[in-house]
């Protein structure tokens, strides 16, 4: 019996092996003969005379598989396709209803058809009207390939492209968005490929239609289902058209490669406004949450794409760069995921400036372990590629500024100093977040001490303290935050490396776009973090007090942490907080703690839902056990995503904002009444339990991922499961679950703040 589940490429392999005497053909004719034989097999499948069904595949699958193989060969051996028989078969594929087949056929024509115009006029006359039709009414992918095909293989491409551009630009109608997508794709690629001819006429299209008529109007009302992401097929045609309109703006500018008309400045302001408004540019609240996510992703990706062109990178302001960077901390999982993939793809090709690698430092706050792991792998790959490139290509110092991985440090420090969640330079919890982000990047950079790189990075942080923030040089609070981040960076570098005290081989050059020139005779030897804060950041516990100082000290000692939920495996693992001091074990313990907290991560719909399993602790006094249960319930409802609003993750739906089940969220804080731009605030239950006056402050972006840094020292000893006393943490709890204040004996008032 034949195997009816044979894979398409297994079928192709059998067909290739059945081609007679293929091994005896000369190298120069090998691929021509192979292509001819494969095309004959495809023709039989198209005509319905092949025995595909007996081979275990359908005719459509056989044709598509054959074309995919031919498309791969068209990149490497284009001359082997130059025959009337091959092109006639491809023309038949263009007429088929299968969109993927037609798209692959156009790609093959684009790669191999350079001599069609002179050698095969009959093929040319048949091909041109088909390409015009695909550019005007085909799928978006077909339209893109058709425009590029015309531009690649015809000498009179200006005439051909004009015959497509003019009718499409006149027929644009925002009231019928489903008919806009393909024309916008074609117009964008035409203006990019032939800017001298179409840049000027495109400017009026952009001003009068793209911006005023399409992007600045909401004609339809989005579905209010609360989802942060929807599959492609569920996205409204109007939003798909707006996404293509944003891409058109970018392609138009990339074609011009200059900012003489100041069009790039206007476009960057528009994209920034899109990010500031969270995707709702009109702010009429008619657009759905999932559509807003699509538009935020499109705007952030557009800024990143423009930054790949030097003339546009120069005019992107630090504020616009920061807005772009914050997309990697978007509240929607898919936005973070796709944006990180695009960022990595451009960085590994050395297309983006070095400062964009600093964006990955913000991934330390991503609540999903897989996203943090992906970001770390991206950093490892990017740093490795840049170091290898420098070794193979000796270059001047000016070039090193844009390639040497260590030069990402000043960009990272400046980016973190302007983090919207870093509001108070002396707040320990916010400084802990800053430290996590710094170490996320520095850990990879400090794996090796090449050319005294540790001392070089330390010197950069010290030099930044001698400058001012070029973004706001006269604001003392802004400069204080910058110097504070520098001190945290110096604290981390000094604790992780004994080699950083060596003399720096070179005096680092700081980017003038972000830092002012050092003033003469200016010395900034002030420490912006206290010694106690320094110890707390490095060890997770406060600096030990003297015996006399401990007398009459209240129970809520500084640095004391609420008991953190843990699995049974975590309790027995006895993770040492101080292991973070060792560079070789720091990341390992952090990953172990992250893994323990994120027990039961699963992808439900599009977003992971965390199911926390808690092992009861024996021999605990009923009052303490009650407090632990209440604290676990509160923390299990903390949303880790870093976005505009805190959405409660119910079982089965993390990306759906809905009313919380009373039993599941009985002690969780209420949703904020007014969303904060950029990222959702942390819940107050994650704060430092000892700061009773700061309990209700927003604690920044994302869930704290390192459980060991949230608990008191010795809380997880293997042989002693006794839980530490909880502090007077304000919680909104049911009357039956209100905990007793161990210090005053009174019941604390429920916290009704928004966090």
N, C-alpha and C positions, 0 to 999 in steps of 0.2 A: 504494500500500500504506500502511496506517495505521501510525503509529509506536507500537509496543507498549511502548516504554520511556518513554512520556510521564510526567512527574512529576505527583503528585497535585494540586499547586497550579496547574500549567499546565492541568490538566483543569478545575479550578475556575474559572480565568480564562476559559476558553472558554465554560463554562456561564453565567458571569455576563454575558459579552458577548452571549449568545444570548437573555437575558431581554428580551422585547419592550418597546420604548418606555421603557426605564429612565431615559433622559436627560430625558424629558418629565415625570417625576413630580415633584411639589413636594417641597421639602426636608423637610417634616414627615413625608411618607409614604415617603420614599426608602428608609430602612432597613427599615421594616415590609414594604414590597413586596418588597424584596430578600430578607429573611428568609423570607417566605412562599414565594417562588419557590425558594429554596434548600432549604427543608424539603420541598417537593413533589418535587424531584429526589432528595432523600435517601429519601423514602418509596418512590419507584420502585426505588431500589437495595435497600432493605430487603425489598420485596415480590418482587424479582427480575425486574421488568419493565423495568428500564432497560437501555440499550445500553452499559453500562460496558465490557464486554469489547471492543466494537468501538472504543471510545475509547482503549483501551490500558491500562486499569486494572481491577483486580478490584473487585467490589461492596464487600468489606470495606474496601479502601483508599479507595474513594469515600466511604463513610459516615464513616470516621475523619477524612478530610480535610475533609469538610463540617462535621463537629462542631468540629474545631479552629478553623475560620474563624468559626463561630457563637460559640465560646467567647471569641474575641478581641473580637467585636462586643458580647458581653454585658457586657463591662467598660465600654465607651464609650457604648452605646446600649441600656440595659436595657429601656426602655419599649417598644421596637419588637418585643419578644418576646411581649407580652401578648395572646395569642390562644389559644383552645382547640386550634386546629389545630396550632400550634407545640408546645404542651405535650404533646399526644397523641403527636406524633412523637417527642418526647424520652422519653416514657414507654416507647415501643417500644425505644428505644436502651438504656434502663435494664434491660430484660429480656434483652438480648443477652448472649452469652457472652464477647464481647470486653471484657476488663477496662478497656482504655483508653477505649473508647467509653462504657461506663457511667460511668467517672470523669469524663469531659468533660461528660456529660449532667447529672450531679449538680452540677458546678460552674456550669453555666448556670442550673439551678434556683436555686442559692444566690444568684447575681448578679441574677436577674430576677424571682424569684417572690414579691415582697413583697405583691402584691395577690391571690395565688391563694386565700388563706383567705377573703377576703370576696367576690371576684368569680367564682371558679371552684371551688365546693365539690366538684364531682365529681372534678376533678383532685386536689384536696387529699386526699380520702378514698382515692384510689388511690395517691398518692405516699407517704403516711406509712408504711404497712407495708413498702414497698420500702426506704425510708430506714432503718427499724429493722433490716431484714434485712442491709443493707450495713454498718451500724455494728457488728453482732454477728458476721457471718460473711463479710463481703466482704474485699477486699484491704486492706492498711493505708492506702493512698491513698484508696480508696473510703470506708473508715471515717472518716477525717479529714474528708473533704468532706461526708459524710452528717451528722455531728455539727454541723458549722458551718452546714450548710443548715437543719437543724431550728432551730438557735439564731437564724438570721437571718430566717426567713420565717414562723414560727408564734408566735402570742401566748401560747399555753399551753406554751411551750418547757420550763418547769420540769417539767411533768408528762411531756412526751415524753422528756426527758433522763433522768428518774428511771426510766422504764420500760426504759431501756437500761442505766443504771448498776447498778441493784440485781441483776438476774440475772447480769450479767457479773462483778460483784465477788464474788458467792457461788460462782461456778463456776470460779474460777481454780485451776489445777492445774499445779504446776511439773513433775510427772512426764510431762506431755504438752506439751513446749515449743512444738511446731509449731502447737498450737491456742491459744497464749498471745499471739501477736504482735498480731493484730487487736484482741482485747479490751484489751490494754495501751494501744494507740494511742487507742481510743475513751475509755477511762477517763481518760487523761491530758488529752485535749482537753476532755472534759466538766468536769473539775475546774478547768481553766484558764478556761473560758468562764463557769462558774457557781460561783465560789468560795464565795459566801455559803451556797449550798445543799449543796455537796459537799466543802468543805475538811475539815470534821470527820470525816465517815465515811471520807474518803480517808486520813486520818492512821492509822487502824487498819489499813487495807489496806497502807499503806507499811511500818508497823512490823512487822506480823505476817507479811506475805507477801513484799513486794518485797525487803526487806532480809534478813530472817532465812531465808526459805525459798528465794528465788531467787538473789540476788546472793552470799550467803555459802555457797553450796553448789555443788559441781561434780558433777553426776550422771553425766555422760558423760566419756569420755577422748578428747581430741583426737587427730587424726592427726599422728604425729610425722614429718612429711616435711621439716621444717627450713625451710619457706617462711615468709617474713615477711608475705606478703599472699596472699590467695586471692580469686578472683572471688566476687561476691555469691551466686551459685548454689551455691558450694561451702562457704559458711559454715554451721556447724552451727546447727540450730534453737535450741538452748539459748543460744548466744552472741547470736543475733539477738534472742531474748527478753530477754537481759540488757541489750543496747543499748537496746531499747525501754523497759525498766524504768528505766534512767538518764534517758532523755528524759521519762518520766512524772514522775520526781521533780522535774525542772526545771519542767515545765508546771504541776505542782501548786503549787510555790513562786511562780512568776510570776503565777498566779491570785490567790494570797493577798496578795502585795505587802507583806508585813510579816513581822517575825521575832519576834513576841510569844511564840510557843511554842518559840522556839529551834530550830525544825526546820531552818532554813537552816544553822546552825552544824554540826548533826549531818550534814547532807548534804554540806557542804564537807569535813568530816573524812573522810567515806566516799570522796569523789572523790579527795582527796589520797592516801588509802591505796591507792586503785586505781593511781595514778600511781607511788607509791613502790614498789609491788610489781610494777611493769611490766605490769600487766594481770591478774596472777594473784593475785586478792584472797585466796583461801584458802591460797595458797602450798603447794598439794599437788602441783604440777607435773603435773597431769593435763590441763591446757589446752594447746593447740598454740600455736606461735609466731604464726601468722597470726591466731588468735582473740585472743591477747593484744594484738596491734596494734590490732585493732578496738576493744577495750575501753579501751586507752590513748587512742585518738582520741575515743571517746565521753566519757571522763572529762574530758579537756582541753577539749573543745567545750562540755561542760556548765558548767564553771567560767566559761568565756568568756561563755556565754549568761546566767548569773546576774549577771555583772558589768554587764550592760546595764541592770539594775534598780538604781536608786540605793540603795535600802535594803539590798540584798545586797552591792553594791560596797563599802559602808562596812565590812562585817564580814569581807571577804576579807583574810586576813593577808598580809604580804609573802612569807612562806614559801610560801603557797598560790599566790600570783601567780607566784612563780619556778618552781614545779612546772608550772604551766600554760604558762609561757613556753617551758620546755624541750621541750615537745611539738614545737615547730617545728624542733628538732634531733634528732628521733626517728631511730632506726636504719632505720626502714622508709620508703622513698621516698613511698609513697602517703599515709602518715600525715602527713608533712611537707607534702605537696602539698595535701591536703584541708584541713588545719588552717590553712595560709596563706590559702587561698581564703576560708574562713569568717571569718578575722580581717580580711581586707581588706574583705569585704562589709559587716561590721558597722562598720568604721571609716569607710568612705566615706559611710555613712548617719548618721554622728555619733552612733551608738548606744553606742559603747564609750568609756570614759574614755581620756584622752590617754596614760596610762602603757602602754596595750596597744600603742601604736604603737612603743614602744621594743623590743618583741619582734622586730621586723624586723631590728634590728641583729645579732641572733644568726645571721641568714641568711648573713652573711659567711663563716661556716664550713661552709656547705652544700657538699658535694663535687661537686654537679651544677651546671654552669654555668647551665642553663636556670632552675633554682630561684633562683639568685642574681639573675639578670636579672629574673625575675618579681617578686621582693621589691623590687628597686630601682624597678620601674615602679609597684608599689603605694605605695611611699613618695612618689614624685613626684606621684601622683594625690592621695594623702591630704593632703600638704602644700599642694598647689595648692587643693584644695577648702576647707581650713580658712582659708587666707589670703583667698580670695575671699569666704567667708562673713563674715569679720571686716570686710572692706571694705564689704560691703552691709548689715551689721547692727552699727552702733556699740553698744558695750556697756561695762559696768562692768569694773573690774579683776578682780573675782571670777570673771566669766565668762571673761576672757582666760586665766586659769590653766588652764582645761580645753580651750581651743581654740587658743591661740597655739602653732604648731608648735615654736618654739624651746624651749618649756617641757618638751619631751620629753627634753632633755639630762640633767637630774638623775635622771629615772627610768632612763635608759639607763646612767648611771654607776653607780647603785645596783645595777641588775640585773647588770651585768658584774662588779662587785665581789663578787657572791655566785655567780658562775658556778662550778659544781662542778669545772671544769677549771682554775680559777685558784687554785692551792694555795700557790704561793710568789711573793711579791710582787717578788722580785728575779730571777726566772727570765726570761731574755731571750726564750726561745721563747714562753712564756706571755704575756709583755708584748707580743710581736709579734701574737699572736692578739687581745689586747685592743685594740691599735691598729687592726687591720684592722676589727674590729667598730665601733669608734668612728668611723672614717673612712667606713665604709659608710653611716652615718646623717649624719654631719657634711658629707660631700661634697654631699649633696642639699640640706641646710639652708643651706649656704654658697654656693650657686649665685648668690644675690643678697644684697646687704648692705642689706636694707630696714630703715630706721630704726635703723641701727647695730646690726644683729642680731649681727654677729661679736663686737663688744665686749660685748654683752649675754650671749652664751653663755660668753665667757671669764669674765665677772664671776660667772656661776652656778657655774662650776667652782671659782673662787677662794673663793666663799662657802661651798661645801660643805666645804672644808678647815677652815673655822672651826666646823664642827658635829661631831657624832658620829653614828654609824650607829644610828638608832632601833631597829633590829632587835636589836642587841647592843651597847648603848652602853658597857658596861664591859669589853668584850673588846678588848685592845690590838691583837691580830692582825687582827681584823675591821676596826677603824678604819684600821689601816695599809694594808690592801688597798684600802679606800675612797679614802684619800688618794693612793695610788699610781695608781689609775685616773684620779683628777682630774689628776695631773701628766702622765700620758700624754695626756689630753684637751687640757690646756693646751699641751703640746708640739706636738700636731697642729694646733690652732687657730693658734698663733703661726707655725708654718711655712707654713701655707696662706694666711694673710691678713695683709697689712700694715695693714689697717684695724682690727684687733682691739684695738690699743692706744689707740684713741680712748676718750673718756669714755662710759660706758654711760648711755643716756638714762633708764633707770629702775633702781632697785635690785630685783633679782629676788626673788620670794617662793618659798621652797623648801617642798615638801610635808612637813608635820609627821609624816605616816605613816611616812616613810622617814628623816627627819633630825631631830635634836634642835635645840632653839633654841641659837644661839651663846652661849657663856659670855662674861660680861663680862671685858674685858681679856685675852681669849685670843687669842694671835697664833700662827699656824702658818705660818711662812715657811720651814720645812724643805723641802728637795727630796728626794722619795722615789725618784727615779731618778737614777742617776749621769750625768755628762756623756757618758761613753763609751756608756752604754746609750741615751741620747737620740740621739746621732749614729747609732748602729746602727739604731734604730727608724726614723729618717728617711731614711737613705741605703742601708741594707742592708750597710754596711761599717763597720769599726771606726774610731775616731778615729786619724788618722795619728800615729805615734810619732816622737820625735826620732831623730837619727842615732845618738847614744850609746846611746839606749834600745834601739835595734835590734840592737846588737852582742850576740852570744851568745844571741840570742832563739831559742827553739825554733821548729821549722817550723809547729807548730799554733798560729798566731797567733789571738788572740781574734776571733771573728766570721767565721773562715774557714768556708766552706760546702762540703759535698761536691758533686761534679759532678752536675748534674741532667740527667736524660734530656731529650732535645730532638729535635724533628723537623728535617729538613734545612731547611725553610722558616724555622724559628725561629732556627737557627744563622746564617742569612744576614740575618736581619732586624735584627740589632745593636740590640736593645732596650736603652735606657739606663736604668740603675737610678735615676740622679739625676733622671730626668724626672718622678718621683713628687712632687718638690718643687713642681712647677708644677701648680696646681689644674686647669688646662685640659687637661693631658696626663696627669695621674696616673691617672685612671680608664681612659683609653684604653690606656696601657701595661699596666695590670693586666689588662684584658680580653684584650689580645693575648697576654700570657703565659699566662692561664688557658686561652685557646683553643688555644695551642700544646701545653700539657700534655695537654689532653683530646682528643687526636686520635682520631678514630674512635669518638666516643660513639654508641651505638645503644641503642634500647629493645629489650631481650630479655625476654620475658614482661612483667613489670610494671616492672622496674628497668633503668636504663641500665647497660650494660657498657662499660667503657673499653678500647679496643684501642690500645695505644701503639705507634706505629711509630717505630723509632730508626734514624737514618741513621748509619752507621759513620763515625768520624772518622779521616781519613788522617794519616799521618806521626806516629803516636803509638807510643811505645816499648811493647814487648809487656807489660811489667809494668803500666804505666799502663792500657793497653787492657784488660787482664784485670780491673783494679780497677774500671774504669768499667762493664764488663759486669756484674760482680757487684753493683755499687751499683744499676744500672738494674733488674736482676732483683729486688732487694730492694724497691725503691721501687714497682715495678709491682704488687707484691702488697699494698701498703698499702691497707687499706680506708678510704675517706673518710667513710663514714657515721658519725654520732656517736650511738652507742647503748650498749646494755648490754654486748654482746659484739662482738668483731671477727670478722665473718664473711668468709671468703675468697671473692672473686668469681671463680668459674671461668667458662670460656667458655660463654656461654649462660645462666648463672644467677648473678645478683648477689644476689638475695634468697633464695638457697637455701644453708643452712649445711651443708657436707658435707666429707668428707675431701679435702684438697688433693692434686691431682696432683703427683707427686714432681718431674716435670720443670718444671711450671709454677711451683711454689713451693719450689724446691730450697733457696733461701737465705732464705726468709721466716721470721719469728719464729713460734714455736708459739702456738697459741690460748691465751688466758688460762685458768687453771684455775678461777678464780672470777669471775663477771661483776661489773662495777661498775655501780651503779645510775645510770640517767639516760642516759649516752652511752658509746659504746665508746671506749677510750683510743687515742691515736695510737701508731703503731709507733715503736720507738726509733730507727729508721733515719732519721727525719725531724728528729731533734734537732740541736742545735748540735754540730758535729763536734769542736769544741775542748774541750768540757767532758767530759773522759774520766771524771770521777767522777760525772757525771749522765747518762751515756748510757742507762742502763736505766730512767729515770723515765718515767712516762706523760706524753705531750706534749699532752694536751688533746683537744679535739673536732675531728673532721673533718680532712681532708687540707688541707695548706697549698696554697691555690689559686694564689698568685702565685709563679710559678717564678722571677721575677727576684729576689725577696727571699730565695731559698734558695741562690743561687749567689754566688761571690766576684765582686768587681768585675772587669770585663773578661774574664769567662770566655767570653763569647759574641761576641768581636770577629769581624767578618765575614772579615777577611783573615787572621786567625790562629786556627786551630782547635785550638791546643794546649790540652790539658786541664790544670787545676790539679792539684797533688798532693793526693791524698785524705788525710784524717786517719785516725787509728786508730779507725775506727768499728766497734764490736762488732757482729758479725753471726753468725748461725747459718748456716754454709755447708757444702757438701760438701767433703771433704778436698781434692779436686782444684781447688776454686775458692777456697780460703782465700788471702786477700791477704797480702802481706808488709808488715810494719810498716816504713815508710821511715825512721822515726826510730831504732828500736832494732835493726832487722835481724832481729827475732824474729817468730814467728808469733803473732798474738793468739789468745787463747782464744775459742772460739765462745760467743756470748751465749745462755744458756739461760733468761734471765728472761722473765717474761710481759709485759713492757712496761707 
